């Protein structure tokens, strides 16, 4: 009897084990099948095989109504979406040549399910018509890649970076770091630089420039370092001694131009053809080039001087310094007498108003009411790294300095 019981138990155990084996085998086959099943191809978060996709570029004068009404969306629906979801996306921000996409259903009506407008390479807005109408923004996954760059100046910084296929935004960020320290209109052939910076990438393509962590610029045989560091609540750039690169005044009131006439007590006037003092610096630039205030201050004059400076602004920065911007094509929005402006704020645009032979900015600086050469003006620095933060800064600076040295000029 005992033998029979043992035999039955053995059979039951064997059956259970075999059943478990079959279940495990089925589960493994299922998992393997799921692994081998190809991932559906996606387009901006939507499965490609579920929709017909039609893409285009925004044309000049085209608006959201034009784009949606042609696909059967009523004007009342468009009006509702524009007003109800203005907080999500303001349709006035739609720009010429930006991409848009229609996602229509694969049915006999080809009705519009989604409309997508690409706000930037990193963000798009979705107008949903499948089910309840809705509008929402999506941020694309951005990969941050730390890179290095180096170069030697032959003509300009922008050309040097462009020849290496680097993003134009890198030129702008690099210049903004040194805008208080280096006069980029006076770069010398043979000046060189090296940078450590972040590049923003979406779908394997560069879409922007992130932080520049460290930079070294050798200008006219003098080396200028810059290291990004958080002092207080703000991040700023400091040199190897912990001194801020920021100063009370920018080196120049505009970018990407050339000096056509310097400070002089006896200059041959290009229009009048007579010699007389020119107590300013002329920056030749295309008409409409933005002009910025070199420092914070109060606008004390905004006027037109016929037969002279044309449209001009005078800004009082403190009890000592005043600056003047002449021959402007026009003024920036909100610029008027009595208004306070900040350093680097847009105040106007290069023009040729008044007595001028061509578009340029006549820029003048007065110290205690006496004109001085803007190119020789010494600007006071802002606060350095605090004593409390100096050990932390020194460690960071030394680490970044070592990384810079690894980059060959």
C-alpha atoms as one frame of an Amber mdcrd trajectory, in Angstrom:
protein
   0.000   0.000   0.000   2.862   2.369   0.942   4.527   1.617  -2.369   1.352
   2.555  -4.271   1.083   5.865  -2.400   4.709   6.694  -3.192   4.140   5.917
  -6.849   1.078   8.191  -6.974   2.969  11.030  -5.227   5.869  10.635  -7.646
   3.514  10.811 -10.613   1.832  13.955  -9.250   5.202  15.642  -8.598   6.378
  14.747 -12.088   3.151  16.061 -13.623   3.455  19.326 -11.678   7.074  19.783
 -12.739   6.197  19.053 -16.365   3.285  21.517 -16.215   5.551  24.186 -14.773
   8.131  23.428 -17.455   5.527  23.868 -20.183   4.386  27.186 -18.643   7.982
  28.456 -18.389   8.625  27.414 -21.965   5.486  29.227 -23.181   6.431  32.357
 -21.223   9.967  32.352 -22.659   8.614  31.906 -26.196   6.206  34.815 -25.584
   9.000  37.045 -24.300  11.201  36.085 -27.247   8.409  36.877 -29.680   7.863
  40.261 -28.043  11.591  40.995 -28.253  11.697  40.086 -31.920   8.588  42.182
 -32.664   9.807  45.434 -34.238   9.085  48.687 -32.433   6.488  50.751 -34.310
   7.987  53.668 -36.238   7.073  56.898 -34.485   6.754  60.489 -35.714   6.711
  63.147 -32.982   5.156  60.648 -30.602   2.579  59.202 -33.046   2.739  55.752
 -34.756   3.450  56.307 -38.453   1.288  53.403 -39.659  -1.819  54.877 -37.993
  -1.931  58.164 -39.934  -1.330  59.792 -43.269   1.320  62.459 -42.665   1.635
  65.624 -44.745   4.302  68.211 -43.946   5.140  71.733 -45.084   6.778  75.061
 -44.222   4.936  78.170 -43.045   4.716  80.701 -45.886   4.871  84.457 -45.466
   1.497  85.776 -44.261   0.136  82.313 -43.471  -1.714  81.838 -40.187  -3.353
  79.046 -38.185  -6.788  79.648 -39.728  -5.406  79.163 -43.257  -3.750  75.910
 -42.236  -6.718  74.372 -40.421  -9.697  75.532 -42.490  -8.234  73.907 -45.608
  -8.407  70.566 -43.750 -12.060  70.955 -42.854 -11.810  72.560 -39.426 -14.551
  75.163 -38.892 -13.652  78.788 -38.145 -15.625  78.550 -34.887 -13.418  75.648
 -33.758 -10.266  77.513 -34.765 -11.451  80.590 -32.888 -12.226  78.491 -29.809
  -8.784  76.827 -29.811  -6.935  80.101 -30.344  -8.702  81.845 -27.450  -9.118
  78.920 -25.052  -5.510  77.742 -25.348  -3.673  81.031 -25.767  -1.881  80.230
 -22.491  -0.454  77.095 -24.140   0.624  78.741 -27.387   0.028  82.227 -28.780
  -0.575  81.805 -32.527   1.036  85.209 -33.144   4.325  83.400 -32.521   3.963
  81.363 -35.731   7.044  82.081 -37.852   7.704  81.896 -41.571   9.651  78.769
 -42.691   8.922  76.805 -39.496   7.676  73.252 -40.093   4.101  72.011 -39.696
   2.476  68.588 -40.093  -1.031  67.241 -40.739  -1.853  63.804 -39.308  -5.052
  62.565 -40.987  -6.975  59.360 -40.332  -6.609  56.460 -42.720 -10.298  56.392
 -43.601 -12.401  57.402 -46.583 -12.798  60.948 -45.212  -9.099  61.475 -44.365
 -10.301  63.667 -41.499  -7.737  65.681 -39.565  -6.728  63.987 -36.304  -3.791
  66.202 -35.272  -2.065  69.348 -36.479   1.516  69.883 -35.277   3.484  73.138
 -35.469   7.198  73.035 -34.656   7.897  76.062 -32.451  11.625  75.319 -32.424
  13.931  72.336 -32.975  13.324  71.495 -29.302   9.562  72.045 -28.931   6.289
  71.610 -30.832   2.607  72.287 -30.208  -0.120  69.723 -30.969  -3.689  70.650
 -31.940  -5.835  67.579 -31.282  -9.052  66.980 -33.227  -9.415  63.228 -32.588
 -11.986  63.039 -29.795 -12.252  66.138 -27.615 -10.332  69.104 -29.116  -7.190
  69.922 -27.139  -3.920  71.849 -27.456  -0.666  70.948 -25.715   3.075  71.511
 -26.068   5.711  68.792 -26.169   9.420  69.194 -25.447  11.643  66.900 -27.471
  14.276  64.891 -25.553  17.476  66.963 -25.593  20.848  65.250 -25.258  23.591
  67.369 -23.680  27.071  66.628 -25.028  30.162  68.352 -23.610  32.537  69.378
 -26.391  35.663  71.427 -26.970  36.635  73.920 -29.659  39.831  75.722 -30.564
  40.982  78.013 -33.338  43.293  80.739 -34.541  41.933  84.038 -35.824  42.619
  84.913 -39.450  39.958  87.573 -39.947  37.148  87.279 -37.381  35.955  84.991
 -34.585  32.694  84.147 -36.372  34.527  83.143 -39.570  36.979  81.043 -37.587
  34.179  79.088 -35.908  32.139  78.882 -39.122  35.068  77.317 -40.990  35.053
  74.532 -38.407  31.338  73.925 -38.897  30.497  75.176 -35.404  27.138  76.673
 -34.474  26.757  80.464 -34.928  25.286  80.643 -31.430  28.684  79.646 -30.037
  30.181  82.857 -31.457  27.497  84.941 -29.764  27.903  83.206 -26.386  31.689
  83.376 -26.550  31.647  87.082 -27.342  29.149  87.760 -24.564  31.575  86.298
 -22.009  34.376  88.666 -23.021  32.252  91.667 -23.986  33.603  93.676 -21.026
  37.224  92.597 -21.562  38.065  92.217 -25.260  37.328  94.597 -28.108  36.296
  92.152 -30.838  36.699  94.888 -33.465  40.410  94.908 -32.711  41.217  91.201
 -32.993  44.678  90.441 -34.358  45.665  87.780 -36.855  47.144  84.995 -34.757
  44.859  85.526 -31.743  43.698  82.103 -30.562  41.225  80.462 -28.228  40.039
  77.203 -26.704  36.651  76.464 -25.127  34.841  73.772 -23.137  31.092  73.945
 -23.713  27.825  72.002 -23.914  26.053  71.275 -27.184  22.323  70.539 -27.243
  21.289  67.731 -29.609  17.903  66.433 -30.764  17.670  63.330 -32.962  21.425
  63.460 -33.483  21.408  67.064 -34.736  22.823  70.144 -33.010  19.952  72.448
 -32.026  21.632  74.832 -29.603  24.553  75.741 -27.404  24.411  75.250 -23.645
  26.825  76.591 -21.056  30.414  77.500 -21.813  32.231  76.177 -18.747  35.718
  77.461 -19.454  37.478  79.568 -22.074  40.955  80.809 -22.825  41.511  83.652
 -25.273  44.974  84.840 -26.290  44.588  88.367 -27.669  47.556  90.503 -28.674
  49.839  88.127 -26.685  47.777  88.558 -23.495  45.857  85.547 -22.121  42.315
  85.987 -20.792  40.681  83.122 -18.875  36.992  82.723 -18.082  35.433  80.146
 -15.744  31.710  79.749 -15.071  30.927  79.810 -11.352  27.865  80.338  -9.178
  28.378  83.299  -6.859  25.353  84.036  -4.709  22.196  83.301  -6.680  23.690
  83.954 -10.121  26.190  82.226 -12.385  28.886  84.451 -13.829  32.375  84.311
 -15.327  35.570  84.947 -13.397  39.257  84.990 -14.332  42.053  82.859 -12.842
  42.295  85.190  -9.820  38.552  85.125  -9.100  37.956  88.603 -10.526  34.664
  89.076 -12.368  34.827  89.513 -16.125  31.826  91.820 -15.850  32.473  95.522
 -15.712  30.339  98.622 -15.395  30.510  99.170 -19.187  30.574  96.950 -22.265
  33.561  97.251 -24.586  31.334  98.271 -27.506  27.650  99.182 -28.084  27.112
  96.770 -30.989  28.402  93.549 -32.525  29.756  92.438 -35.882  30.888  95.722
 -37.393  34.162  97.581 -37.990  35.661 100.817 -36.756  35.605 103.316 -39.629
  36.841 106.367 -37.700  38.563 106.781 -34.353  38.701 109.482 -31.671  40.613
 112.470 -33.013  41.177 116.193 -32.394  41.578 116.792 -36.138  39.717 114.532
 -38.551  38.851 115.195 -42.182  35.050 115.141 -42.148  33.796 112.652 -44.792
  30.904 114.946 -45.862  32.086 118.494 -45.167  35.689 117.790 -46.315  37.126
 120.015 -43.580  39.235 119.152 -40.554  37.598 119.353 -37.165  37.567 117.359
 -33.892  35.819 113.989 -33.861  35.415 113.092 -30.218  33.914 109.675 -30.746
  34.310 106.329 -32.486  32.447 105.486 -35.684  31.290 101.875 -36.036  30.371
 101.078 -39.648  27.587  98.504 -39.805  24.593  97.620 -41.998  21.531  99.808
 -41.546  19.286  98.319 -38.872  22.080  96.681 -36.861  20.996  96.611 -33.163
  22.636  99.140 -30.822  22.876  98.465 -27.073  23.512 100.632 -24.037  27.021
  99.952 -22.731  25.833 100.386 -19.140  22.820 100.911 -16.933  21.578 104.479
 -16.684  18.911 107.087 -17.357  18.043 108.476 -20.818  18.442 112.249 -20.471
  18.037 113.155 -24.162  16.233 111.618 -27.137  16.096 113.954 -30.104  16.886
 114.678 -33.754  19.793 116.927 -34.716  19.470 118.095 -38.322  22.778 118.573
 -40.122  24.545 116.787 -37.270  23.943 113.662 -35.230  20.504 112.855 -36.661
  18.512 110.605 -34.333  20.508 110.416 -31.119  20.314 109.291 -27.498  22.210
 110.521 -24.451  22.411 108.251 -21.399  23.675 109.323 -17.965  25.176 106.277
 -16.204  26.332 107.850 -12.941  27.751 111.128 -11.624  30.849 110.652 -13.775
  29.970 108.991 -17.123  27.553 109.860 -19.955  27.343 108.172 -23.374  25.883
 109.382 -26.697  24.632 107.271 -29.639  24.225 109.168 -32.957  22.894 108.757
 -36.555  20.367 106.119 -35.429  17.872 104.830 -37.963  15.318 104.567 -35.183
  14.790 103.836 -31.518  13.839 100.590 -29.799  10.341 100.193 -28.383   9.831
 102.013 -25.091  12.921 104.198 -25.436  12.155 107.779 -24.392  13.543 110.536
 -22.226  13.473 109.673 -18.518  13.459 105.901 -18.989  15.938 103.732 -17.066
  17.906 101.275 -19.229  20.026  98.283 -18.273  23.471  97.323 -19.479  23.173
  95.534 -22.819  19.571  96.694 -23.396  18.511  97.336 -27.006  18.119 101.094
 -27.481  18.137 101.659 -31.250  19.396 100.704 -34.692  22.319 101.794 -36.866
  21.345 104.347 -39.514  22.582 107.319 -41.529  20.376 110.118 -40.222  21.760
 113.638 -39.907  25.101 114.474 -41.496  26.376 111.018 -42.477  28.012 109.546
 -45.581  26.640 106.059 -44.866  25.142 103.845 -42.146  27.239 103.913 -38.964
  27.057 104.568 -35.238  28.908 107.599 -33.887  29.521 106.587 -30.273  30.776
 109.095 -27.675  31.739 108.926 -24.007  31.969 111.858 -21.605  33.742 111.722
 -18.250  32.796 114.599 -15.978  31.493 116.384 -19.077  34.758 116.037 -21.023
  34.892 113.760 -24.130  37.242 110.777 -23.800  38.320 108.050 -26.211  35.832
 105.164 -25.790  38.507 102.671 -26.862  40.782 103.722 -23.992  38.140 103.984
 -21.286  38.897 101.947 -18.133  35.711 100.439 -16.761  35.426  99.488 -13.058
  34.826  95.797 -12.286  31.970  94.325 -10.303  32.462  92.190  -7.171  34.926
  89.242  -7.320  34.405  85.734  -5.900  33.751  86.068  -2.155  36.336  84.885
   0.382  33.907  82.223   1.602  33.533  80.782  -1.895  37.165  81.114  -2.991
  38.289  77.557  -1.981  35.392  76.068  -3.964  36.146  78.338  -6.910  39.875
  77.533  -6.843  39.189  73.778  -6.986  36.797  74.203  -9.920  39.135  76.597
 -11.741  42.148  74.279 -11.355  40.148  71.325 -12.707  38.891  73.287 -15.732
  42.332  74.781 -16.329  43.768  71.253 -16.606  41.059  70.308 -19.091  41.793
  73.414 -21.193  45.482  72.512 -21.340  44.540  69.166 -22.917  43.080  71.039
 -25.920  45.781  71.758 -28.503  45.786  75.195 -30.121
